[in-house]
Amino acid sequence: MHDSIHSDTFTEKFTPLSNFRARRRKMRIAEISTPELRPPAHDRQSPSHHQDNHLLSQIECKIKQTETHPPDTPLPDSLPSDLRQLLTHLTQLLPFPTTNNSLKLHLWKLSYRLWNACVDLSNAAAAFRSPSSNFSPQNVAELRHVAADMLSLAVDVVGVPSPVIKSASFYYKTGLVWHDLKNFDLASTCFERATDLISKLDIRKISDAGERKLLLDLNIARSLTAWEISDKNLAITLLNRSKTLLFGSPVHFKALANQFLAFAKTALSRTENNGSFNEALKLMNEALELCEKGLSISRTREETVEIKELKSKILRFISAVHLQNGEFESVIKCVKVLRENGGESGDHHASLPVLAMKAWLGLGRYSEAEKELKGMVVNKGIPEGVWLSAVEAYFQAAGNAGLETAKGIFLGLLGRCHVSARAAVRVVHRVVGDDSGIEGSRIRAKMVSELASDERVVALFAGEAVAKERTAMHAVLWNCGSGNFRLKDYETSAEMFEKSMLYVPHDIENRVLRAKGYRVLSLCYLGLAQLDRAQEYVIEAEKLDPNIVCAFLKFKICLQKNDNCGAINQIETMITCMCFTPDFLSLSAHEAVASRALPVAVAALSKLLNFYTSGKPMPTAEVVVLRTLVTVLSQDLGKEPEVLKFLKQAYDRASKLGADCFFGKGEVGRREQNWFGVTAWNFGTKCGKEKHYDLCAEFLRLASGFYSFVVDGQLEENHIMTCRSLILTVSAMIASENQRMIPLPDAEVKCAVELLERAGKILNSLSVGSQLNDDKVNTIESDLFFMYVLNAYDMHGRLNNLESQQRLVKSFAGTKACSPQYLLQIGLNASQGPRFNVEVATFALSECLSGFLSSACPDYQNVALVVRRLIAIASMHKGDTDDDAVLSMYKQAYRIMVGLKEGEYPTEEGKWLAMTAWNRAALPVRMGQIDVAKKWMNAGLELARKVVGMETYQACMEDYVAGFEKKFDMQIAGESRRQLGQ
């Protein structure tokens, strides 16, 4: 954009187009020397055209209305349109007679009066700063346009010097007003009208400097308007045409060069590609060429200096374009030309070292770039923002290698000139840079530490005037420390946090911030395992701002010192803090578990559980806390009683709140319930294996309770586990009794009966029992039902309920789940101990024997065992009254042995049968019960014949039987003879 556009001597002066919006002094035409407008003598008579006079009088009336209009009231919108309409009517009367020069002179006067009225309105609006609602620039511009059109109607007036130039100047200045109002179409129209008027002149005959300047300004203004409407080709064409309007004037060369430069700068600001860079560079080269030509014709020192300054400015912009294009060699050449221009008086603009340094950096020549940067230290004319930009650019290019140089530059500037706190913040922020790994971060942090701790730097931030910058510096150092802390470089992090404390004032308002710094330093030294130093910092923080964070840091220190008692005491302290929240207990438990301080974790979680009874909302579900607590306890040996305690607490809370409320709903709730059930079951089985039967019974009873909760429906697996837990609970109770050798109290017996009743109901619901079918046998293990029967038999026996025992065993014997082995066990139990049940024992063993014998491959070892036990039972309970019942058992054994292979029936059992049967004949022999004795001897002999290895016994038996029969026959014969002799 050109620097200025001068008006002619006829009208007001205008400011440069680049500053249209600025205030400008308006000058009325009457204030400028104007030739007197007098009509020729032959033209002073009254006009003969009444219509012309009528229109002129109407126009004059409107102009007078404009002249007398108060400046503080809005101009009527109809006024410009009325004048425009009257002017249109007047235009229809064209062409005016050449003899009627007075009419044309009158039009000139009216035009000048209207123009001056517009100037007065504009000046008044600027002087009184009237609100925009009371002043319409649009309407005033319309009136100016009317004045220009009115003057153009009488452009061929006689008696006025240069009427065409003056008419064109009206259009030119009106166009400038429209341009200022961003109405580029009307501006272009005015400039084109002015150009049409001037095109009729021979510009070679124009000698007045002002008129020549008008021609150039008009062309430049027209070019600028074309540029604004994005018609760049026309704009450049018009500027090139302007080269013919320079008239050898250095001022003209400078004005045109300025406009080329303005277009180039605009192109740079909108650049998006290399094409735009090239366009801008081309425009700058045009401007540079114009400066060279202007210097060659300049005559005065003032003109030469102004053009040289413009040339240097253009060269600096060219350098910047080359730098942006990456053409670093060209940048160095331009800088060299600028510095050598005029010898010692060469260009020393502040931007030259920056341009040169960036170019050297682009070429990778860091030593030359460093020289340029160091040269800026001694140049006091370089503004702070410029050297800051240079330092930042050097950092970006040189990286960590340039840190030392940059530090020296910055500290050198501190000694040379006043450096603002804001500049120090920028430098430190640039030194901190982006994340470059641990090593790079350490190097940068060390440099930042040296800069931030320098007394001269710290002094920059003293006082309230730089409070904002002090806060910014603290934030930069704090963020640097935080970044290193995240990298676990605690040493560097601690150094940064310590330096940040230099920028926290020692006043009451910043007490909390200082305490925060001490706390984070405590964390750093915790990470470095410097526990004493960490404790010192947290004590200092507690003095400034005592809160729960300090207590938590002390807790962490105690954990690292393995001081479990101290850590637990700090948990108590945290609970008493005003700012306490349960989250700190969760966090404490997490830290304790990570440190393997399980007692501390248990203490923290136990305290946390106390807050759930209040009914207040808690961040973590109670079931999660209990699960975590049990998990922590299970990691330590010998903690079964404590685990049992918290499992009971979980069961009680679930019973009180409801399963859905405690465990949760849906799949999550089912998983939680299953976890507690499985945990209780696992601890129960573990204690059972370790023969801790009391704990085993408690855990299994809890397992049955957990499995019995209904969470969104009941699964069959839970029924099975509940039943299994109940039955094994009773088994554990019986095992505990046997271990302690102390009978179960009646209360526990009743409790066991209740547990078995529950198990029996579950078994019945699952169709187990007398109605058990083949499908269910695969679902419920047979031994589960057997254990239930065995335990129930035991408990009913303790209550002397013999009928229930018998009914239970008979019911079990009729199921598919029953097996001979189970019946054998039941029979053995029934035939032993203080609660001997003959009926149950006989039934179970008889059924067992039938089962064994019905097998495809009978187990004769078990058969022999059952036979022996049945014989023993019969002998004990029926031998005195029903000897045949006992004998029948021996005969049954004989029938079993008939047909067996040799040794298939256990030999020892066979011998036992033979010997006991034979020995049973002894008493009848002594008692003289010959028939009974013969039955037992025959039974024994028959059994002996089936047993391998009893041949000798068999021969003896046969001899004894033969002798016994002979003796028995002789006794019979003697008795008969005595009876006959009598």
Buried (B, 14 or more C-beta within 10 A) or exposed (E): BBBBBBBBEBBBBBBBBBEBEEEBEBBBBEEBEBEEBEBEEEBEEEBEBEEBBEBBEBBBEBBBBBBEBEBEEBBBEEBBEBBBEBBEEBEEEEEBEEEBBBBBBBBBBBBBBBBBBBBBBBBBBBEEEBEEEBBBBBBBBBBBBBBBBBBBBBBBBEBBEBBBBBBBBBBBBBBBBBBBBEBBEBBBBBBBBBBEBBEEBEEEEBEEEBBBBBBBBBBBBBBBBBBBEEBBEBBBEBBBEBBEBBBEBBBBBBBBBBBBBBBBBBBBEEBEEEEBBBBBBBBBBBBBBBBEBBBEBBEEEEBBEBBBBBBBBBBBBBBBBBBBBEBBEBBBBBBEBBBEBEEEEBBBBBBBBBBBBBBBBBBEBBEBBBBBBBBBBEBEEBEBEBBBBBBBBBBEBBBBEBBEBBBBBBBBBBEBBEBBBBBBBBBBBBBBBEEEEEEBBBBBBBBBBBBBEBEEBBEBBEEEEBEEBBBBBBBBBBBBBBBBBEBEBBBBBBBBBBBBBBBBBEEEEBBEBBBBBBBBBBBBBBBBEBBEBBBBBBBBBBEBBBBBBBBBBBBBBBBBEEBBEBBBBBBEBBBEBEEBBBEBBBBBBEBBBEBEBBBBBBBBBBBBBEBBEEEEEBEBBBBEBBBBBBBBBBEEEEBBEBBBBBBBBBBEBBEEBEBBBBBBEEEBBBEBBBBBBBBBBEBBBBBBEEEBBBBBBBBBBBBBBBBBBEBBEEBEEBBBBBBBBBBBBBBBBBBBBEEEEEEBEEEBBBBBBEBBEBBBEBBEEBBBBEEBEEEBBEEBEBBBBBBBBBBBBBBBBBEEBBEBBBEBBBEBBBBEBBBBBBBBBBBBBBBEEEBBBBBBBBBBBBBBBEBBBEEEEBBBEBBBBBBBBBBBBBBEBBBEEEBEBBBEBBBBBBEBBEEEEEEEBBBEBBBBBBBBBBEBBEEBBEEEBBEBBBBBBBBBBBBBBBBEEBEEBBEBBBEBBEEBEEEBEEEEEEEEEEEEEE
